[in-house]
């Protein structure tokens, strides 16, 4: 049992892996590449330091940055030489991400106003606010309590003194159906009678209990003018262009590969 326990211990497994890597390293005769710290690389290290700290690097600090970079480069080269990057999902995703950034960063001409306006019209639904509601609500744990409160209101009682404490607000403004359902639960917005804006309605069932609702106003669907959101349209247009560039890049690369999917 002691032997089995030792074999399962993480330190033992780690030592086995280390021994294997040492064996591979001993019998692998690939030449190690020389490491050159170019002037450009030194300048990048200095610029990065100044960006992060707000101060120019002193000669001693730059020497330390260079020494750290050399250490990282040595470890990086050794890891590649031993194949530690192979079958590593994190490395794989990082490389894919970096290549994707390169593909998306292809220089493009600045978009003209007419181009942005066409993009705006083609995607008008993205810049249109849906129908929204402003309303008051009172919360009750049971349907009976909600019905009793509604009878009191209809008899002249002030609604403000009715209802039970909850984490909900007593009044909401300009909420879409999606936002209402996110707050009260799926389907709650469908229970609100939008033609009734002069009296309390309910009880309406939510994921928390029962509610009386007083609909103050229904705000019609509204399209935001291009002039107001021109910057946002430009950002959306640029994002779409980057996605298109990436898709075209991947499609062109795909044509250069022979792809075989083995039968399961």
C-alpha positions in Angstrom: 0.0 0.0 0.0 2.9 2.4 0.8 4.4 1.7 -2.7 1.0 2.5 -4.4 0.7 5.7 -2.4 4.2 6.8 -3.4 3.5 6.1 -7.0 0.3 8.2 -6.9 2.0 11.1 -5.1 2.2 14.3 -7.3 5.9 14.9 -6.4 6.8 11.4 -7.7 4.9 12.0 -11.0 6.6 15.4 -11.3 10.0 13.8 -10.8 9.3 11.2 -13.5 8.3 14.0 -15.9 11.4 15.9 -15.0 13.6 12.8 -15.6 11.9 12.3 -19.0 12.6 15.8 -20.1 16.2 15.6 -18.9 16.5 12.3 -20.9 15.1 14.0 -24.0 17.3 17.0 -23.5 20.4 14.8 -23.1 19.8 12.8 -26.3 18.5 15.7 -28.3 21.3 17.3 -30.3 19.4 20.4 -31.6 21.7 23.4 -31.5 20.6 26.1 -29.2 20.1 29.4 -30.9 22.1 32.5 -29.9 20.2 35.2 -28.1 20.7 38.8 -29.3 19.2 41.8 -27.4 18.8 44.2 -30.3 18.7 48.0 -29.9 15.0 47.8 -30.9 14.3 45.3 -28.2 16.0 47.4 -25.6 13.9 50.4 -26.7 10.7 48.3 -26.4 11.6 47.3 -22.9 12.4 50.9 -22.0 9.1 52.2 -23.6 7.1 49.5 -21.8 8.6 50.5 -18.5 7.9 54.2 -19.1 4.3 53.4 -20.1 3.7 51.3 -17.0 5.4 53.6 -14.4 5.3 57.0 -16.0 9.1 57.4 -15.6 12.0 56.8 -17.9 14.1 53.8 -17.0 17.5 54.5 -15.4 20.5 52.7 -16.8 20.4 50.3 -13.8 16.7 49.6 -14.3 17.2 49.1 -18.0 20.0 46.6 -17.3 17.7 44.8 -14.9 14.9 44.7 -17.6 17.4 43.3 -20.1 18.6 40.6 -17.7 15.0 39.6 -17.0 14.2 39.5 -20.7 17.2 37.3 -21.4 16.2 34.9 -18.7 12.6 34.7 -20.1 14.0 34.2 -23.6 16.3 31.4 -22.4 13.4 29.6 -20.7 11.2 30.2 -23.7 13.7 28.8 -26.2 14.3 25.7 -24.0 10.5 25.2 -23.7 10.2 25.2 -27.4 13.2 23.0 -27.9 11.7 20.4 -25.5 8.3 20.6 -27.3 6.4 21.9 -24.2 4.2 24.0 -26.5 2.8 20.9 -28.2 -0.7 19.7 -27.2 -1.0 22.7 -24.8 -4.5 24.1 -25.1 -3.5 27.4 -23.5 -0.6 28.0 -25.8 -2.8 26.9 -28.7 -5.5 29.5 -27.9 -3.0 32.2 -27.3 -1.3 31.7 -30.7 -4.7 31.6 -32.4 -5.7 34.8 -30.6 -2.5 36.6 -31.7 -2.8 35.5 -35.3 -6.4 36.7 -35.2 -5.3 40.1 -34.0 -2.8 40.2 -36.8 -5.5 39.4 -39.4 -7.9 41.9 -38.0 -5.3 44.7 -37.9 -4.9 44.9 -41.6 -4.9 48.7 -42.5 -8.1 50.0 -44.0 -9.3 53.3 -45.4 -11.1 55.6 -43.1 -14.9 55.2 -43.5 -16.7 58.0 -45.3 -19.8 59.5 -43.8 -21.9 58.1 -46.6 -20.5 54.6 -45.9 -21.4 54.9 -42.2 -24.9 56.2 -43.0 -25.5 53.2 -45.3 -24.3 50.9 -42.5 -26.6 52.7 -40.1 -29.6 52.2 -42.3 -28.8 48.5 -43.0 -28.5 47.9 -39.2 -31.2 50.3 -38.1 -32.7 47.8 -35.6 -29.4 48.0 -33.6 -30.0 51.7 -33.1 -33.8 51.5 -32.4 -35.0 51.5 -28.8 -37.9 49.0 -28.3 -41.2 49.8 -26.7 -40.6 50.7 -23.1 -42.7 51.1 -20.0 -42.8 53.4 -16.9 -44.8 51.9 -14.0 -45.3 51.6 -10.3 -45.6 48.3 -8.5 -46.5 46.9 -5.1 -45.3 43.5 -3.9 -47.2 40.8 -2.0 -46.2 37.3 -1.0 -49.7 35.8 -1.5 -52.3 36.3 -4.2 -54.9 36.8 -1.5 -53.0 39.7 0.0 -52.6 41.3 -3.4 -56.4 41.0 -4.1 -57.2 42.5 -0.7 -54.9 45.4 -1.4 -56.5 46.0 -4.8 -60.0 46.1 -3.2 -58.7 48.7 -0.8 -57.2 50.8 -3.6 -60.4 50.7 -5.5 -62.2 51.8 -2.4 -60.0 54.9 -2.1 -57.1 53.7 0.0 -53.7 55.2 -0.9 -51.5 52.6 -2.7 -48.3 54.0 -1.2 -49.0 52.5 2.2 -49.8 49.1 0.8 -47.5 46.3 -0.1 -44.7 44.3 1.6 -41.0 45.1 1.8 -38.8 43.7 -1.0 -35.6 44.4 -2.9 -37.6 45.7 -5.8 -38.1 49.4 -6.5 -41.6 50.9 -6.1 -41.3 52.6 -9.5 -39.5 51.8 -12.8 -39.0 54.0 -15.8 -38.3 53.3 -19.5 -37.9 49.5 -19.1 -38.2 47.3 -22.2 -40.0 44.0 -22.0 -36.6 42.2 -21.9 -35.5 44.3 -18.9 -38.9 43.8 -17.1 -38.6 40.1 -17.5 -35.0 40.2 -16.3 -36.2 41.9 -13.1 -39.5 40.2 -12.4 -39.1 36.9 -14.2 -39.9 35.4 -17.6 -43.3 36.3 -19.0 -44.1 39.1 -16.4 -44.2 41.8 -19.1 -46.8 39.9 -21.0 -49.2 40.1 -18.1 -49.2 43.9 -18.1 -52.2 45.4 -19.9 -50.7 48.2 -22.0 -54.1 49.8 -22.7 -54.7 50.5 -19.1 -52.8 53.5 -17.8 -55.2 55.0 -15.3 -55.7 52.3 -12.7 -54.0 49.5 -10.8 -54.0 46.0 -12.4 -53.2 42.6 -11.1 -52.4 40.5 -9.2 -49.5 39.7 -11.6 -47.4 36.6 -10.9 -43.6 37.0 -10.8 -40.8 34.8 -9.7 -40.9 36.5 -6.3 -44.6 36.5 -5.6 -47.6 38.7 -6.7 -47.7 42.3 -7.8 -50.1 45.2 -8.4 -49.0 47.4 -11.2 -49.9 50.9 -12.2 -48.8 51.6 -15.8 -47.9 55.3 -16.0 -46.8 55.5 -19.7 -46.0 53.4 -22.7 -43.1 54.8 -24.7 -43.2 53.9 -28.3 -40.3 52.4 -30.3 -37.8 55.1 -31.1 -34.9 55.3 -33.5 -31.8 57.2 -32.4 -30.8 59.7 -35.0 -27.5 59.0 -36.8 -26.0 62.4 -35.8 -26.3 61.5 -32.1 -24.7 58.1 -32.3 -22.3 58.6 -35.2 -19.3 57.5 -33.0 -21.0 54.3 -32.0 -21.9 53.6 -35.7 -18.3 54.0 -36.6 -17.2 51.6 -33.8 -19.7 49.0 -35.0 -18.7 49.4 -38.6 -15.0 49.0 -37.7 -15.7 45.9 -35.7 -17.7 44.4 -38.6 -14.8 45.2 -41.0 -12.3 43.5 -38.6 -14.5 40.4 -38.4 -14.9 40.3 -42.2 -11.1 40.7 -42.6 -10.5 37.8 -40.2 -13.1 35.6 -41.9 -11.5 36.3 -45.4 -8.1 35.6 -43.9 -9.2 32.2 -42.5 -11.0 31.3 -45.7 -7.9 32.0 -47.8 -5.7 30.0 -45.4 -8.2 27.1 -45.5 -7.8 26.8 -49.2 -4.1 26.1 -48.7 -4.6 23.1 -46.5 -5.7 19.6 -47.3 -8.2 18.7 -44.6 -9.1 15.1 -43.8 -11.6 14.1 -41.1 -11.1 10.5 -40.1 -14.3 8.4 -39.7 -15.4 7.8 -36.1 
